[in-house]
Amino acid sequence: MTARRKVTSASHFGKKSVVDGCKFDSQKELDFYLRYIKNSGYEFEVQKNLVLVDKFPLGSHNVRSVSYKADFVVLEGGRIKHVYDVKNGFNSYAIDDKSQLKFKLVAQRYHVPVEVVVLRKNDFKVGVLGTTKKIETQVRNNIDYEYSELI
């Protein structure tokens, strides 16, 4: 019997592309970049690797670090303003347990939540997951807001 790979929205719908020298894992990521990030006036990084747990020694070996690749990190004055992860929805099909754990570790280490974005025709929904109380998603039409307005 062969093992089957779990089909997720990322593995099923991803269409990779390169624009402006930046690599995008899906058409939705590219659309979010073109509509909201590129001309926002903020500094930003695409596919930014954030270290969550540093490499550490274990006996005569090392345990690898744990990292999270954010779709977009928006900066203001050299500080992180937003960490965005573009998804197809807010359900467990779109956001697996591994992603949710990494979102919590980002918040713990960087003191900024990962904002899950679901792109729509004329705007986007944004939400923060993993808090002790459920936070309602909000509809936005630009990234000129503080994450504290969400929580």
C-alpha positions in Angstrom: 0.0 0.0 0.0 1.4 3.4 -0.9 1.1 6.5 1.2 -1.0 9.3 -0.2 0.0 12.9 0.2 -2.7 15.0 1.9 -4.2 17.4 -0.7 -4.4 20.9 0.7 -5.4 24.1 -1.0 -1.8 25.1 -1.4 -0.7 21.9 -3.1 -3.8 21.7 -5.2 -4.2 25.3 -6.5 -0.7 26.8 -6.4 0.5 28.3 -9.7 4.0 29.7 -9.3 5.1 32.9 -11.1 7.9 35.5 -11.0 7.1 39.3 -11.3 9.4 42.2 -10.5 12.1 39.6 -9.6 9.9 38.2 -6.8 8.7 34.6 -6.7 5.0 34.0 -5.9 3.6 30.6 -4.9 0.1 31.3 -6.3 -1.9 33.6 -8.5 -3.7 34.9 -5.4 -0.3 35.9 -3.9 0.6 37.7 -7.1 -2.7 39.5 -7.2 -2.4 40.6 -3.6 1.1 41.9 -4.3 0.0 43.8 -7.4 -3.2 45.3 -5.9 -2.1 46.0 -2.3 1.6 45.6 -1.6 3.6 46.9 -4.6 2.3 50.5 -4.6 1.5 50.8 -0.9 4.3 53.2 -0.2 5.7 50.8 2.5 8.9 48.8 2.4 8.2 45.1 2.0 9.8 41.7 1.6 8.3 38.9 -0.4 8.7 35.2 0.8 10.6 36.4 3.9 12.0 33.6 6.0 11.3 34.2 9.7 13.3 32.0 12.2 11.0 30.7 14.9 13.3 28.3 16.8 17.1 28.6 16.5 19.3 25.7 15.7 20.5 24.1 19.0 22.9 21.3 20.0 21.6 17.9 21.2 24.4 15.7 22.3 27.0 15.5 19.5 24.5 16.7 16.9 22.5 19.8 16.1 18.7 20.1 15.8 17.7 22.1 12.8 16.1 25.5 13.2 12.3 26.0 12.6 11.3 28.8 10.3 8.2 30.2 8.6 8.1 31.7 5.1 5.8 34.7 5.2 4.2 35.6 1.9 4.7 39.3 2.7 6.3 41.2 5.5 5.5 44.9 5.4 7.9 47.3 7.2 7.5 50.8 8.5 10.6 52.6 9.8 12.5 49.3 9.8 9.9 47.6 12.1 7.5 44.9 11.1 4.0 46.4 10.4 2.3 43.4 8.9 3.1 39.7 8.3 0.7 38.4 5.6 -0.2 34.9 4.6 -2.5 34.7 1.5 -4.9 31.8 1.7 -8.0 30.5 -0.1 -10.2 30.6 3.0 -10.2 30.6 6.8 -11.1 26.9 7.3 -9.0 23.9 8.1 -8.7 22.9 4.4 -7.0 26.2 3.6 -5.0 26.5 6.9 -3.6 23.3 8.3 -2.5 22.6 11.9 1.2 23.1 11.0 0.5 26.6 9.7 -1.6 27.5 12.7 1.2 26.5 15.0 3.8 28.5 13.0 1.4 31.6 13.2 1.5 31.3 17.0 5.3 31.0 17.0 5.6 34.1 14.8 3.5 36.0 17.2 5.5 34.8 20.2 8.9 35.6 18.7 8.2 38.8 16.8 5.3 40.2 18.8 3.3 40.6 15.6 0.4 38.3 14.5 0.3 36.6 11.1 -2.6 38.2 9.3 -4.4 35.6 7.1 -5.6 37.2 3.9 -8.4 36.0 1.6 -8.5 38.0 -1.6 -11.8 39.1 -3.0 -12.8 40.9 -6.2 -12.6 44.5 -4.8 -11.1 44.0 -1.4 -9.7 41.4 1.0 -10.7 39.7 4.2 -8.1 39.6 6.9 -8.1 37.7 10.2 -5.9 36.7 13.0 -6.1 33.0 14.1 -5.1 31.1 17.2 -6.1 33.6 19.9 -7.9 32.5 23.1 -11.1 34.3 21.9 -12.3 34.2 18.3 -11.5 37.4 16.4 -13.9 38.2 13.6 -12.4 38.8 10.1 -12.5 42.3 8.7 -12.8 43.6 5.2 -10.1 45.9 4.0 -9.3 47.7 0.8 -5.7 48.7 1.6 -2.9 47.8 4.0 -2.8 51.2 5.7 -4.0 50.1 9.2 -2.4 48.8 12.4 -2.7 45.1 13.2 -3.9 46.2 16.7 -7.2 47.3 14.9 -7.8 43.6 14.3 -7.4 42.3 17.8 
